[in-house]
Amino acid sequence: MANDTEMGLVVVGASGRMGQALIRTVHTMEGVRLAGAIERPESPFLGKDAGEIAGVGNLGIQITDDPLPIFARAQGVLDFTSPSASIDYAALTAQARIVHVIGTTGCSPEDEEKIHAAARHATIVKSGNMSLGVNLLSVLVQKAAQALGPEDFDIEILEMHHRHKVDAPSGTALLLGEAAAEGRAVSLAEKNVRVRDGHTGPREEGTIGFATLRGGSVVGDHSVILAGPGERITLSHHAEDRTIFARGAVKAALWAYGKKPGLYSMLDVLGLND
């Protein structure tokens, strides 16, 4: 029987790697319960028990492709899907006026605008990375970029993920790039360099470079390199288990429960947005 004191959370994209990690995490963390599991209409996992798919045994929650009745009786949604799916779910969470935690990456500026519009009625926490370590790293990157000016220190961001990741640079790399740009009081959109190929000429002062690696089963490695004359500083984070993102997402949902509608980040959740 459901415990009314627990926050009912719906996992969308329930059969994927992150979806399964989210189900396992919700099953083990206090203060929350699994209220539903959603998949796309053509998924072969429809009708199967979400707990069995995630390896925690039968939970009595069947995976469905109809989010409306599930959202209506839940308090929050955990979403690491795709930009188009996240936009659709944001509209539904706004309609239901519930919490929506979005870990989806690869969103375009137009996607971000639609999510921001949904946040007028939904309480949305969106971040390129839900882990405590990465969000602390972003604060350190901002301060380092502010202290070490572009006339002496170049900034390069190196990231590596598993072979199945579809967007590049990663959402985490962009989050760190935004932190560096904020520290330098510049626009990342104007200062970022994504590709170097052929005769590129010397590096332009003040730019923020990105290098993307893909292969194997790497969960997520990120390094921010500040390279100056005669010295180099590297700030790094290595993710070894998707559970860190899942736990962060659940903590974000619990933090957002009862908050007024709006668009928040993990820095808000962790009290680092000062």
C-alpha positions in Angstrom: 0.0 0.0 0.0 1.3 3.5 -0.9 2.5 5.7 1.9 0.8 9.1 1.7 3.8 10.7 3.4 6.1 9.7 0.6 6.5 11.6 -2.6 5.2 9.7 -5.6 7.7 9.8 -8.5 7.2 8.8 -12.1 10.2 7.6 -14.1 9.9 8.4 -17.9 12.2 6.4 -20.3 11.9 3.7 -17.7 13.6 0.9 -19.6 16.8 2.8 -20.5 20.0 2.8 -18.6 19.2 5.9 -16.6 15.6 4.9 -16.3 16.5 1.7 -14.6 19.0 3.5 -12.4 16.3 5.9 -11.3 13.8 3.1 -10.5 16.5 1.3 -8.4 17.3 4.6 -6.6 13.6 5.5 -5.9 13.1 2.0 -4.6 15.9 2.4 -2.0 15.7 6.0 -1.0 13.6 7.2 1.9 10.8 9.7 1.4 9.9 8.6 -2.1 8.0 5.8 -3.9 7.6 4.8 -7.5 4.3 6.0 -8.7 4.6 5.1 -12.4 6.9 4.2 -15.2 6.5 5.5 -18.8 8.0 4.4 -22.1 7.4 5.4 -25.7 4.4 3.7 -27.5 6.6 1.3 -29.6 8.6 0.1 -26.6 8.8 -3.7 -26.2 8.8 -3.2 -22.4 5.2 -1.9 -22.3 3.1 -4.0 -19.8 6.2 -5.3 -18.0 6.8 -4.7 -14.4 9.2 -1.7 -13.9 10.9 -3.3 -10.9 11.6 -6.5 -12.8 13.1 -4.5 -15.7 15.3 -2.6 -13.2 16.4 -5.7 -11.3 14.7 -5.0 -8.0 11.9 -7.5 -8.2 8.1 -7.1 -8.9 6.9 -3.6 -7.7 3.4 -3.9 -9.1 4.1 -0.9 -11.4 3.5 -1.7 -15.1 5.3 0.3 -17.7 2.8 2.2 -19.8 2.8 4.7 -22.7 0.0 6.9 -21.3 1.4 9.5 -18.9 -1.8 11.5 -18.3 -3.5 9.3 -15.6 -0.1 8.6 -14.0 1.0 12.3 -13.7 -2.5 13.2 -12.3 -1.8 11.1 -9.2 1.9 11.7 -8.8 3.9 14.5 -7.2 6.9 14.5 -9.5 8.5 13.2 -12.7 12.2 12.1 -13.2 13.2 12.7 -16.9 16.4 11.8 -18.6 15.0 11.2 -22.1 15.3 13.3 -25.2 14.7 17.0 -25.9 11.5 16.4 -27.8 10.1 14.1 -25.1 11.1 16.4 -22.3 9.2 19.2 -23.9 6.1 17.1 -24.1 6.5 16.0 -20.5 7.1 19.6 -19.4 3.7 20.6 -20.9 2.0 17.7 -19.0 3.8 18.4 -15.7 2.7 22.1 -16.1 -0.9 20.9 -16.6 -0.7 18.7 -13.6 1.2 21.4 -11.6 3.8 18.9 -10.3 7.6 18.7 -9.9 9.6 17.9 -13.1 13.3 17.0 -12.8 15.0 17.2 -16.2 18.4 15.7 -16.7 18.0 15.6 -20.5 20.9 17.1 -22.5 21.2 18.4 -26.0 18.3 20.9 -25.8 18.3 23.7 -28.3 17.6 27.4 -27.4 14.0 26.9 -28.7 13.6 23.8 -26.5 14.9 25.7 -23.5 12.3 28.5 -24.2 9.5 25.9 -24.1 10.7 24.4 -20.9 11.0 27.9 -19.4 7.3 28.5 -20.4 6.2 25.3 -18.7 7.9 26.4 -15.5 5.2 29.1 -15.1 3.0 26.2 -13.8 5.4 23.3 -13.1 8.2 23.3 -10.6 11.1 22.4 -12.8 14.7 21.5 -11.8 16.9 21.2 -14.9 20.6 20.6 -15.0 23.2 19.2 -17.4 24.4 17.1 -14.5 22.6 16.1 -11.3 25.7 15.0 -9.3 26.9 16.9 -6.2 30.5 16.7 -7.4 30.0 18.2 -10.8 27.9 21.1 -9.5 30.6 21.8 -6.9 33.1 21.6 -9.7 31.2 24.2 -11.7 31.5 26.7 -8.8 35.3 26.0 -8.6 35.6 26.5 -12.4 33.7 29.8 -12.2 36.0 31.1 -9.5 39.2 29.9 -11.2 38.2 31.5 -14.5 37.5 34.7 -12.7 40.8 34.7 -10.9 42.9 33.6 -13.9 42.4 36.1 -16.7 42.3 35.3 -20.4 45.5 37.3 -21.1 47.4 34.5 -19.3 45.2 31.4 -19.0 43.5 29.5 -21.8 40.5 27.3 -20.9 39.9 23.9 -22.5 37.2 21.5 -21.6 37.8 17.8 -22.2 35.0 15.2 -21.9 34.6 11.5 -22.6 31.4 9.3 -22.6 30.3 5.9 -23.7 29.8 5.0 -27.3 26.0 5.3 -27.2 25.8 9.0 -26.2 24.1 11.0 -28.9 24.9 14.6 -28.1 28.2 16.4 -28.1 29.6 18.3 -26.2 27.9 16.7 -23.2 25.4 18.7 -21.1 28.0 18.6 -18.3 30.7 20.0 -20.5 28.4 22.8 -21.5 27.5 23.4 -17.9 31.2 23.7 -17.0 31.7 26.0 -20.1 28.9 28.2 -18.9 30.5 28.4 -15.5 33.9 29.4 -17.0 32.2 32.0 -19.2 30.3 33.4 -16.2 33.6 33.7 -14.4 35.1 35.6 -17.3 31.9 37.7 -17.7 31.6 36.7 -21.4 29.0 34.8 -23.5 29.8 31.2 -24.0 27.9 31.3 -27.3 30.3 33.9 -28.6 33.5 32.5 -27.1 33.2 28.7 -27.5 35.3 26.7 -30.0 33.8 23.3 -30.7 35.9 22.0 -33.7 39.5 22.4 -34.7 40.6 20.9 -38.0 43.3 21.7 -40.6 45.3 25.0 -40.5 43.4 26.8 -37.8 46.0 29.5 -37.0 46.9 30.5 -33.4 44.4 30.1 -30.6 42.3 33.2 -30.1 42.6 34.8 -26.7 39.7 34.4 -24.4 38.0 31.5 -26.2 36.8 28.4 -24.4 37.6 25.2 -26.2 35.8 21.8 -26.1 37.2 18.4 -27.0 34.8 15.4 -27.2 35.8 11.7 -26.8 33.4 8.8 -27.2 34.0 5.1 -26.6 33.4 2.0 -24.6 31.3 2.1 -21.5 32.6 5.4 -19.9 29.9 6.9 -17.6 31.4 10.4 -17.8 34.8 12.0 -17.4 35.2 15.8 -17.5 38.3 18.0 -17.1 38.6 21.8 -17.2 42.1 22.8 -18.1 43.4 26.3 -17.4 46.7 26.5 -19.3 49.0 29.4 -18.6 52.7 30.2 -19.3 54.8 27.6 -17.5 51.9 26.1 -15.5 48.6 24.2 -16.0 45.7 23.7 -13.6 43.3 20.8 -14.2 39.9 20.5 -12.4 38.4 17.1 -13.0 35.4 14.9 -12.2 35.0 11.2 -13.0 31.6 9.5 -12.8 31.9 5.8 -12.1 28.2 4.9 -11.6 24.9 6.4 -12.9 23.6 6.1 -9.4 25.2 9.5 -8.6 22.9 11.2 -11.1 19.9 9.2 -10.0 20.4 10.1 -6.4 20.9 13.7 -7.3 17.7 13.7 -9.3 15.6 12.3 -6.4 17.2 14.8 -4.0 16.2 17.5 -6.5 12.6 16.3 -6.6 12.4 16.2 -2.8 13.8 19.7 -2.6 11.4 21.0 -5.2 8.3 19.4 -3.6 6.2 22.3 -2.2 8.3 25.0 -3.9 6.5 27.6 -6.1 6.5 27.0 -9.8 9.7 28.1 -11.6 12.9 27.0 -13.3 15.6 25.9 -10.9 19.0 24.3 -11.2 21.1 21.9 -9.1 22.9 24.9 -7.7 19.7 26.0 -6.1 19.1 22.5 -4.8 22.5 22.3 -3.2 22.5 25.9 -1.9 25.4 26.9 -4.1 23.7 29.5 -6.2 24.8 32.5 -4.1 
